[in-house]
Amino acid sequence: MDMLSNFLSFEKPMGEVLTKFLFYVGIIFIVLWGLRTEWHWIMYFDNDWDRALWGVIWTPIATILRLLALRVGAELALSVLRLDKTKA
């Protein structure tokens, strides 16, 4: 019960913990999106070879760019949360 009350306490800010949690959940969703899209383009080779090839090439690049954008967003959120601590 002590562990549960520690998480439900309003004495310490939850912004950093929530940001890190959402960052890791975002990584999982982006990687799953990348794998699903890559599988889609691999299965699409029977219909249109050229378009499927570009899809297979572009999907890892798009996944890396999305992970980079997620990282930048998470760092911005953490820096805004740390600005509040430096003023006190």
N, CA, C and O atoms as a GROMACS GRO file, in nm:
protein
  352
    1MET      N    1   0.081  -0.119   0.000
    1MET     CA    2   0.000   0.000   0.000
    1MET      C    3   0.086   0.126   0.000
    1MET      O    4   0.046   0.230  -0.053
    2ASP      N    5   0.204   0.117   0.058
    2ASP     CA    6   0.294   0.232   0.063
    2ASP      C    7   0.340   0.271  -0.078
    2ASP      O    8   0.353   0.389  -0.109
    3MET      N    9   0.364   0.170  -0.163
    3MET     CA   10   0.408   0.198  -0.298
    3MET      C   11   0.296   0.268  -0.377
    3MET      O   12   0.323   0.361  -0.453
    4LEU      N   13   0.173   0.224  -0.360
    4LEU     CA   14   0.061   0.286  -0.428
    4LEU      C   15   0.040   0.430  -0.382
    4LEU      O   16   0.015   0.517  -0.465
    5SER      N   17   0.051   0.455  -0.254
    5SER     CA   18   0.033   0.591  -0.204
    5SER      C   19   0.148   0.682  -0.248
    5SER      O   20   0.131   0.803  -0.259
    6ASN      N   21   0.266   0.624  -0.273
    6ASN     CA   22   0.379   0.702  -0.323
    6ASN      C   23   0.349   0.755  -0.463
    6ASN      O   24   0.384   0.868  -0.496
    7PHE      N   25   0.284   0.673  -0.548
    7PHE     CA   26   0.251   0.717  -0.682
    7PHE      C   27   0.134   0.813  -0.685
    7PHE      O   28   0.125   0.897  -0.774
    8LEU      N   29   0.044   0.803  -0.589
    8LEU     CA   30  -0.073   0.889  -0.586
    8LEU      C   31  -0.051   1.018  -0.509
    8LEU      O   32  -0.144   1.099  -0.496
    9SER      N   33   0.068   1.040  -0.459
    9SER     CA   34   0.098   1.160  -0.383
    9SER      C   35   0.109   1.280  -0.476
    9SER      O   36   0.166   1.270  -0.585
   10PHE      N   37   0.053   1.392  -0.433
   10PHE     CA   38   0.061   1.515  -0.511
   10PHE      C   39   0.178   1.603  -0.468
   10PHE      O   40   0.191   1.716  -0.516
   11GLU      N   41   0.262   1.552  -0.380
   11GLU     CA   42   0.375   1.632  -0.332
   11GLU      C   43   0.488   1.640  -0.433
   11GLU      O   44   0.562   1.739  -0.434
   12LYS      N   45   0.502   1.540  -0.517
   12LYS     CA   46   0.608   1.545  -0.617
   12LYS      C   47   0.544   1.548  -0.756
   12LYS      O   48   0.442   1.484  -0.780
   13PRO      N   49   0.605   1.623  -0.848
   13PRO     CA   50   0.547   1.636  -0.981
   13PRO      C   51   0.559   1.507  -1.062
   13PRO      O   52   0.659   1.436  -1.053
   14MET      N   53   0.456   1.478  -1.138
   14MET     CA   54   0.454   1.356  -1.219
   14MET      C   55   0.487   1.384  -1.366
   14MET      O   56   0.482   1.292  -1.448
   15GLY      N   57   0.520   1.508  -1.399
   15GLY     CA   58   0.543   1.545  -1.539
   15GLY      C   59   0.657   1.468  -1.603
   15GLY      O   60   0.644   1.422  -1.716
   16GLU      N   61   0.769   1.454  -1.533
   16GLU     CA   62   0.883   1.384  -1.591
   16GLU      C   63   0.854   1.236  -1.607
   16GLU      O   64   0.890   1.176  -1.709
   17VAL      N   65   0.789   1.177  -1.509
   17VAL     CA   66   0.757   1.034  -1.517
   17VAL      C   67   0.658   1.010  -1.630
   17VAL      O   68   0.673   0.914  -1.705
   18LEU      N   69   0.558   1.095  -1.642
   18LEU     CA   70   0.459   1.081  -1.747
   18LEU      C   71   0.521   1.101  -1.885
   18LEU      O   72   0.487   1.030  -1.979
   19THR      N   73   0.611   1.196  -1.896
   19THR     CA   74   0.678   1.220  -2.024
   19THR      C   75   0.762   1.100  -2.064
   19THR      O   76   0.759   1.058  -2.180
   20LYS      N   77   0.835   1.044  -1.971
   20LYS     CA   78   0.916   0.926  -2.003
   20LYS      C   79   0.828   0.807  -2.039
   20LYS      O   80   0.860   0.732  -2.131
   21PHE      N   81   0.717   0.790  -1.967
   21PHE     CA   82   0.625   0.681  -1.997
   21PHE      C   83   0.566   0.696  -2.137
   21PHE      O   84   0.563   0.600  -2.214
   22LEU      N   85   0.521   0.816  -2.170
   22LEU     CA   86   0.465   0.839  -2.303
   22LEU      C   87   0.571   0.826  -2.412
   22LEU      O   88   0.540   0.785  -2.524
   23PHE      N   89   0.695   0.860  -2.381
   23PHE     CA   90   0.804   0.843  -2.476
   23PHE      C   91   0.824   0.696  -2.509
   23PHE      O   92   0.838   0.660  -2.626
   24TYR      N   93   0.826   0.611  -2.408
   24TYR     CA   94   0.845   0.468  -2.433
   24TYR      C   95   0.724   0.406  -2.502
   24TYR      O   96   0.740   0.318  -2.588
   25VAL      N   97   0.605   0.449  -2.467
   25VAL     CA   98   0.485   0.400  -2.536
   25VAL      C   99   0.488   0.445  -2.682
   25VAL      O  100   0.450   0.369  -2.772
   26GLY      N  101   0.531   0.568  -2.706
   26GLY     CA  102   0.544   0.618  -2.843
   26GLY      C  103   0.644   0.539  -2.924
   26GLY      O  104   0.620   0.512  -3.042
   27ILE      N  105   0.756   0.501  -2.863
   27ILE     CA  106   0.854   0.419  -2.933
   27ILE      C  107   0.792   0.286  -2.975
   27ILE      O  108   0.811   0.241  -3.088
   28ILE      N  109   0.718   0.224  -2.884
   28ILE     CA  110   0.655   0.096  -2.915
   28ILE      C  111   0.557   0.111  -3.031
   28ILE      O  112   0.556   0.029  -3.123
   29PHE      N  113   0.473   0.216  -3.028
   29PHE     CA  114   0.375   0.235  -3.135
   29PHE      C  115   0.442   0.267  -3.269
   29PHE      O  116   0.396   0.219  -3.373
   30ILE      N  117   0.547   0.346  -3.268
   30ILE     CA  118   0.615   0.380  -3.393
   30ILE      C  119   0.684   0.257  -3.452
   30ILE      O  120   0.678   0.237  -3.574
   31VAL      N  121   0.747   0.177  -3.370
   31VAL     CA  122   0.812   0.056  -3.421
   31VAL      C  123   0.708  -0.043  -3.474
   31VAL      O  124   0.729  -0.105  -3.578
   32LEU      N  125   0.597  -0.057  -3.404
   32LEU     CA  126   0.491  -0.145  -3.454
   32LEU      C  127   0.434  -0.093  -3.586
   32LEU      O  128   0.404  -0.171  -3.676
   33TRP      N  129   0.418   0.039  -3.597
   33TRP     CA  130   0.372   0.098  -3.723
   33TRP      C  131   0.471   0.066  -3.835
   33TRP      O  132   0.431   0.029  -3.945
   34GLY      N  133   0.600   0.081  -3.806
   34GLY     CA  134   0.702   0.054  -3.907
   34GLY      C  135   0.702  -0.091  -3.952
   34GLY      O  136   0.713  -0.119  -4.071
   35LEU      N  137   0.688  -0.183  -3.856
   35LEU     CA  138   0.685  -0.325  -3.892
   35LEU      C  139   0.560  -0.359  -3.973
   35LEU      O  140   0.567  -0.435  -4.070
   36ARG      N  141   0.446  -0.304  -3.933
   36ARG     CA  142   0.322  -0.330  -4.005
   36ARG      C  143   0.328  -0.274  -4.147
   36ARG      O  144   0.285  -0.339  -4.242
   37THR      N  145   0.381  -0.154  -4.162
   37THR     CA  146   0.391  -0.092  -4.294
   37THR      C  147   0.492  -0.164  -4.381
   37THR      O  148   0.471  -0.182  -4.501
   38GLU      N  149   0.602  -0.206  -4.322
   38GLU     CA  150   0.703  -0.281  -4.399
   38GLU      C  151   0.643  -0.412  -4.449
   38GLU      O  152   0.665  -0.451  -4.564
   39TRP      N  153   0.568  -0.479  -4.363
   39TRP     CA  154   0.504  -0.604  -4.405
   39TRP      C  155   0.402  -0.578  -4.516
   39TRP      O  156   0.390  -0.658  -4.608
   40HIS      N  157   0.330  -0.466  -4.507
   40HIS     CA  158   0.234  -0.430  -4.612
   40HIS      C  159   0.304  -0.415  -4.747
   40HIS      O  160   0.257  -0.467  -4.848
   41TRP      N  161   0.417  -0.343  -4.748
   41TRP     CA  162   0.487  -0.321  -4.874
   41TRP      C  163   0.551  -0.449  -4.926
   41TRP      O  164   0.559  -0.468  -5.047
   42ILE      N  165   0.596  -0.536  -4.839
   42ILE     CA  166   0.651  -0.665  -4.884
   42ILE      C  167   0.542  -0.748  -4.950
   42ILE      O  168   0.566  -0.813  -5.052
   43MET      N  169   0.423  -0.748  -4.893
   43MET     CA  170   0.311  -0.823  -4.951
   43MET      C  171   0.258  -0.757  -5.079
   43MET      O  172   0.190  -0.823  -5.157
   44TYR      N  173   0.288  -0.630  -5.100
   44TYR     CA  174   0.238  -0.555  -5.215
   44TYR      C  175   0.323  -0.578  -5.341
   44TYR      O  176   0.287  -0.530  -5.448
   45PHE      N  177   0.434  -0.651  -5.328
   45PHE     CA  178   0.522  -0.674  -5.442
   45PHE      C  179   0.450  -0.743  -5.558
   45PHE      O  180   0.487  -0.723  -5.674
   46ASP      N  181   0.350  -0.824  -5.530
   46ASP     CA  182   0.277  -0.893  -5.637
   46ASP      C  183   0.196  -0.795  -5.722
   46ASP      O  184   0.176  -0.819  -5.841
   47ASN      N  185   0.149  -0.687  -5.664
   47ASN     CA  186   0.062  -0.592  -5.736
   47ASN      C  187   0.142  -0.491  -5.817
   47ASN      O  188   0.119  -0.475  -5.937
   48ASP      N  189   0.234  -0.422  -5.752
   48ASP     CA  190   0.309  -0.316  -5.819
   48ASP      C  191   0.451  -0.317  -5.764
   48ASP      O  192   0.476  -0.275  -5.651
   49TRP      N  193   0.545  -0.366  -5.846
   49TRP     CA  194   0.680  -0.390  -5.798
   49TRP      C  195   0.753  -0.260  -5.764
   49TRP      O  196   0.820  -0.251  -5.661
   50ASP      N  197   0.739  -0.159  -5.850
   50ASP     CA  198   0.811  -0.032  -5.829
   50ASP      C  199   0.763   0.040  -5.703
   50ASP      O  200   0.843   0.086  -5.621
   51ARG      N  201   0.632   0.049  -5.688
   51ARG     CA  202   0.576   0.119  -5.572
   51ARG      C  203   0.610   0.044  -5.443
   51ARG      O  204   0.639   0.106  -5.341
   52ALA      N  205   0.606  -0.088  -5.448
   52ALA     CA  206   0.639  -0.166  -5.328
   52ALA      C  207   0.786  -0.150  -5.291
   52ALA      O  208   0.820  -0.144  -5.173
   53LEU      N  209   0.872  -0.144  -5.390
   53LEU     CA  210   1.014  -0.126  -5.362
   53LEU      C  211   1.039   0.008  -5.294
   53LEU      O  212   1.115   0.015  -5.197
   54TRP      N  213   0.976   0.115  -5.343
   54TRP     CA  214   0.991   0.246  -5.279
   54TRP      C  215   0.931   0.245  -5.140
   54TRP      O  216   0.983   0.312  -5.050
   55GLY      N  217   0.822   0.172  -5.121
   55GLY     CA  218   0.763   0.161  -4.987
   55GLY      C  219   0.856   0.090  -4.890
   55GLY      O  220   0.867   0.129  -4.774
   56VAL      N  221   0.922  -0.015  -4.938
   56VAL     CA  222   1.016  -0.089  -4.853
   56VAL      C  223   1.137  -0.003  -4.819
   56VAL      O  224   1.191  -0.011  -4.708
   57ILE      N  225   1.179   0.079  -4.913
   57ILE     CA  226   1.293   0.168  -4.887
   57ILE      C  227   1.253   0.284  -4.795
   57ILE      O  228   1.329   0.320  -4.705
   58TRP      N  229   1.134   0.341  -4.817
   58TRP     CA  230   1.093   0.460  -4.744
   58TRP      C  231   1.049   0.431  -4.601
   58TRP      O  232   1.065   0.517  -4.514
   59THR      N  233   0.995   0.314  -4.573
   59THR     CA  234   0.940   0.285  -4.440
   59THR      C  235   1.044   0.295  -4.329
   59THR      O  236   1.015   0.357  -4.227
   60PRO      N  237   1.164   0.237  -4.341
   60PRO     CA  238   1.263   0.256  -4.233
   60PRO      C  239   1.306   0.402  -4.216
   60PRO      O  240   1.332   0.447  -4.104
   61ILE      N  241   1.313   0.475  -4.326
   61ILE     CA  242   1.350   0.617  -4.317
   61ILE      C  243   1.241   0.694  -4.243
   61ILE      O  244   1.272   0.776  -4.156
   62ALA      N  245   1.115   0.667  -4.277
   62ALA     CA  246   1.004   0.735  -4.209
   62ALA      C  247   0.998   0.697  -4.062
   62ALA      O  248   0.966   0.781  -3.978
   63THR      N  249   1.028   0.572  -4.031
   63THR     CA  250   1.026   0.527  -3.891
   63THR      C  251   1.135   0.599  -3.811
   63THR      O  252   1.111   0.642  -3.699
   64ILE      N  253   1.253   0.611  -3.869
   64ILE     CA  254   1.363   0.680  -3.801
   64ILE      C  255   1.329   0.828  -3.781
   64ILE      O  256   1.358   0.884  -3.675
   65LEU      N  257   1.268   0.891  -3.882
   65LEU     CA  258   1.230   1.031  -3.869
   65LEU      C  259   1.123   1.050  -3.762
   65LEU      O  260   1.126   1.148  -3.688
   66ARG      N  261   1.029   0.957  -3.754
   66ARG     CA  262   0.926   0.966  -3.650
   66ARG      C  263   0.986   0.947  -3.511
   66ARG      O  264   0.948   1.016  -3.416
   67LEU      N  265   1.080   0.854  -3.497
   67LEU     CA  266   1.148   0.836  -3.368
   67LEU      C  267   1.227   0.960  -3.330
   67LEU      O  268   1.230   0.999  -3.213
   68LEU      N  269   1.290   1.022  -3.428
   68LEU     CA  270   1.365   1.146  -3.402
   68LEU      C  271   1.271   1.258  -3.357
   68LEU      O  272   1.302   1.331  -3.263
   69ALA      N  273   1.157   1.271  -3.424
   69ALA     CA  274   1.060   1.374  -3.384
   69ALA      C  275   1.005   1.347  -3.245
   69ALA      O  276   0.983   1.440  -3.167
   70LEU      N  277   0.982   1.220  -3.212
   70LEU     CA  278   0.936   1.185  -3.078
   70LEU      C  279   1.040   1.221  -2.974
   70LEU      O  280   1.006   1.273  -2.867
   71ARG      N  281   1.166   1.195  -3.004
   71ARG     CA  282   1.274   1.228  -2.911
   71ARG      C  283   1.284   1.378  -2.888
   71ARG      O  284   1.299   1.424  -2.775
   72VAL      N  285   1.275   1.454  -2.996
   72VAL     CA  286   1.282   1.600  -2.985
   72VAL      C  287   1.165   1.652  -2.903
   72VAL      O  288   1.182   1.740  -2.818
   73GLY      N  289   1.045   1.599  -2.929
   73GLY     CA  290   0.928   1.641  -2.852
   73GLY      C  291   0.940   1.608  -2.705
   73GLY      O  292   0.903   1.688  -2.619
   74ALA      N  293   0.992   1.490  -2.675
   74ALA     CA  294   1.009   1.450  -2.536
   74ALA      C  295   1.113   1.537  -2.466
   74ALA      O  296   1.094   1.576  -2.351
   75GLU      N  297   1.222   1.568  -2.534
   75GLU     CA  298   1.325   1.654  -2.475
   75GLU      C  299   1.272   1.795  -2.453
   75GLU      O  300   1.305   1.859  -2.353
   76LEU      N  301   1.190   1.844  -2.546
   76LEU     CA  302   1.129   1.976  -2.527
   76LEU      C  303   1.036   1.977  -2.406
   76LEU      O  304   1.037   2.070  -2.326
   77ALA      N  305   0.956   1.872  -2.393
   77ALA     CA  306   0.865   1.864  -2.278
   77ALA      C  307   0.943   1.856  -2.148
   77ALA      O  308   0.907   1.922  -2.050
   78LEU      N  309   1.048   1.777  -2.145
   78LEU     CA  310   1.129   1.766  -2.024
   78LEU      C  311   1.200   1.897  -1.991
   78LEU      O  312   1.214   1.933  -1.874
   79SER      N  313   1.246   1.969  -2.095
   79SER     CA  314   1.313   2.096  -2.068
   79SER      C  315   1.215   2.200  -2.015
   79SER      O  316   1.251   2.281  -1.930
   80VAL      N  317   1.092   2.199  -2.065
   80VAL     CA  318   0.991   2.291  -2.012
   80VAL      C  319   0.958   2.256  -1.868
   80VAL      O  320   0.941   2.345  -1.785
   81LEU      N  321   0.950   2.129  -1.836
   81LEU     CA  322   0.924   2.088  -1.699
   81LEU      C  323   1.039   2.123  -1.606
   81LEU      O  324   1.018   2.152  -1.488
   82ARG      N  325   1.163   2.122  -1.658
   82ARG     CA  326   1.279   2.158  -1.574
   82ARG      C  327   1.290   2.308  -1.556
   82ARG      O  328   1.348   2.354  -1.457
   83LEU      N  329   1.237   2.387  -1.649
   83LEU     CA  330   1.242   2.533  -1.635
   83LEU      C  331   1.165   2.577  -1.510
   83LEU      O  332   1.205   2.672  -1.443
   84ASP      N  333   1.058   2.508  -1.481
   84ASP     CA  334   0.978   2.543  -1.364
   84ASP      C  335   1.057   2.521  -1.236
   84ASP      O  336   1.040   2.595  -1.140
   85LYS      N  337   1.144   2.420  -1.233
   85LYS     CA  338   1.222   2.390  -1.114
   85LYS      C  339   1.336   2.492  -1.092
   85LYS      O  340   1.374   2.519  -0.979
   86THR      N  341   1.389   2.548  -1.201
   86THR     CA  342   1.502   2.640  -1.187
   86THR      C  343   1.459   2.775  -1.134
   86THR      O  344   1.540   2.847  -1.076
   87LYS      N  345   1.332   2.812  -1.152
   87LYS     CA  346   1.284   2.942  -1.102
   87LYS      C  347   1.263   2.942  -0.952
   87LYS      O  348   1.268   3.047  -0.888
   88ALA      N  349   1.239   2.826  -0.895
   88ALA     CA  350   1.209   2.820  -0.752
   88ALA      C  351   1.332   2.835  -0.666
   88ALA      O  352   1.322   2.832  -0.543
   0.00000   0.00000   0.00000
